[in-house]
């Protein structure tokens, strides 16, 4: 396993600059997936799992950037990737071709079988439409808030429909669940509650709706943490990109 470089310090500052102009961010994001550059919070997983062989569920798998980190830094048995957006699913197909540990599913997770409307920002560049698919949000107001925070120039917004489904998972013991769904993280947790109760996996969740997520997971004896400078600390509403949930035995 070779080591990934995670973003912090000067790299994090450069990333913020790149996000200011949507089209620059789109092209830089397309190049980043070919590097070993990723979110610093994920480094804690190398400490938690060390060389343990693990099964992973990746919800909101995007173009496979998190799964690439898992493959390069953890001792992976299997990764189940769930991603409903076609633009990302094509990237996951390519990743699966070169990695037998990966299974891919073209739908989102929910406790009910249904369809969901998402809001996706895009820009036109030389008569071609480029999507900022990593900024996809179920609620338009959440997307507008994030755009205002990150971009100097506001992209346009398009509605898309995605398929969401009840999970029918293989009978593995799952050690890690990663969730990044821009606001629907709690509904994913509810869909996976049987697996969470049975296997007690570590969860790494994007920092959205954490108050409600913590209220639910606390009932199952989970505590929340953030990662900083090589250590895990109890999370007390710090503005970390992700929040790590684990039980006292992990």
Long-range contacts (C-beta under 8 A, 24 or more apart in sequence): 1-72, 1-73, 1-74, 1-75, 2-36, 2-72, 2-73, 3-36, 3-72, 3-73, 4-36, 4-37, 4-38, 4-42, 4-69, 4-72, 4-73, 5-35, 5-36, 5-37, 5-38, 6-37, 6-38, 6-39, 6-40, 6-41, 6-42, 6-43, 7-37, 7-38, 7-39, 7-40, 8-40, 11-37, 12-40, 16-150, 19-150, 19-151, 20-150, 20-151, 20-152, 20-153, 21-151, 21-152, 21-153, 22-121, 22-123, 22-132, 22-151, 22-153, 22-155, 23-123, 23-125, 23-130, 25-132, 25-151, 26-123, 26-130, 26-131, 26-132, 29-134, 32-65, 33-63, 33-64, 33-65, 33-68, 33-91, 36-72, 38-65, 38-66, 38-68, 38-69, 39-241, 39-242, 40-227, 40-241, 41-204, 41-226, 41-227, 41-240, 41-241, 41-242, 41-244, 42-66, 42-69, 42-73, 42-204, 42-242, 43-227, 43-230, 44-204, 44-225, 44-227, 44-232, 44-244, 45-70, 45-73, 45-74, 45-176, 45-202, 45-204, 46-73, 46-74, 47-230, 47-232, 48-202, 48-246, 48-250, 49-74, 49-75, 49-175, 49-176, 49-202, 51-75, 52-175, 53-77, 54-175, 54-176, 55-79, 55-80, 55-172, 55-173, 55-174, 55-175, 55-176, 56-80, 56-174, 56-175, 56-176, 56-177, 56-178, 57-82, 57-169, 57-174, 57-176, 57-177, 57-178, 57-192, 57-195, 57-201, 58-82, 58-178, 59-108, 59-109, 59-177, 59-178, 59-179, 59-180, 59-181, 59-188, 59-192, 60-108, 60-178, 60-179, 60-180, 60-181, 60-182, 60-188, 60-206, 61-88, 61-92, 61-104, 62-88, 62-91, 62-133, 62-134, 62-180, 63-88, 63-91, 63-92, 64-88, 64-91, 64-92, 64-95, 64-102, 66-178, 66-180, 67-92, 67-95, 67-102, 68-95, 70-176, 71-99, 71-101, 71-102, 74-176, 76-101, 77-101, 77-172, 78-102, 78-103, 78-170, 78-172, 79-103, 80-105, 80-169, 80-170, 81-105, 82-107, 82-108, 82-109, 82-167, 84-108, 84-162, 84-163, 84-164, 85-118, 85-120, 85-133, 85-136, 85-160, 85-162, 87-131, 87-133, 88-133, 103-170, 106-163, 107-162, 107-163, 107-164, 107-165, 108-162, 108-163, 108-164, 108-165, 108-181, 108-184, 108-188, 109-164, 109-165, 109-166, 109-167, 109-187, 109-188, 109-191, 109-192, 110-164, 110-165, 110-166, 110-184, 110-187, 110-188, 110-190, 110-191, 111-166, 111-187, 111-190, 111-191, 112-164, 112-166, 113-164, 113-165, 113-166, 114-164, 115-161, 115-162, 115-163, 115-164, 116-161, 116-162, 116-164, 116-184, 117-159, 117-160, 117-161, 118-159, 118-160, 118-161, 118-162, 119-143, 119-157, 119-158, 119-159, 120-157, 120-158, 120-159, 120-160, 121-147, 121-155, 121-156, 121-157, 121-158, 122-155, 122-156, 122-157, 122-158, 123-155, 123-156, 124-156, 131-158, 135-182, 136-160, 136-182, 137-182, 137-183, 138-182, 138-183, 138-184, 139-183, 142-182, 142-183, 166-191, 167-191, 167-192, 167-195, 169-195, 173-199, 174-199, 174-201, 175-199, 175-201, 175-202, 176-201, 176-202, 176-203, 176-204, 177-201, 177-202, 177-203, 177-204, 178-203, 178-204, 178-205, 179-203, 179-204, 179-205, 179-206, 180-205, 180-206, 180-242, 181-206, 182-206, 182-208, 183-208, 183-209, 185-209, 185-213, 186-212, 186-213, 186-216, 189-213, 189-216, 189-217, 190-216, 196-220, 200-247, 200-249, 200-250, 202-244, 202-245, 202-246, 202-250, 203-244, 203-245, 203-246, 204-242, 204-243, 204-244, 204-245, 205-242, 205-243, 205-244, 205-245, 206-241, 206-242, 206-243, 207-239, 207-240, 207-241, 207-242, 207-243, 210-235, 210-237, 210-243, 213-243, 213-245, 214-245, 217-245, 221-247, 221-248, 222-246, 222-247, 223-247, 223-248
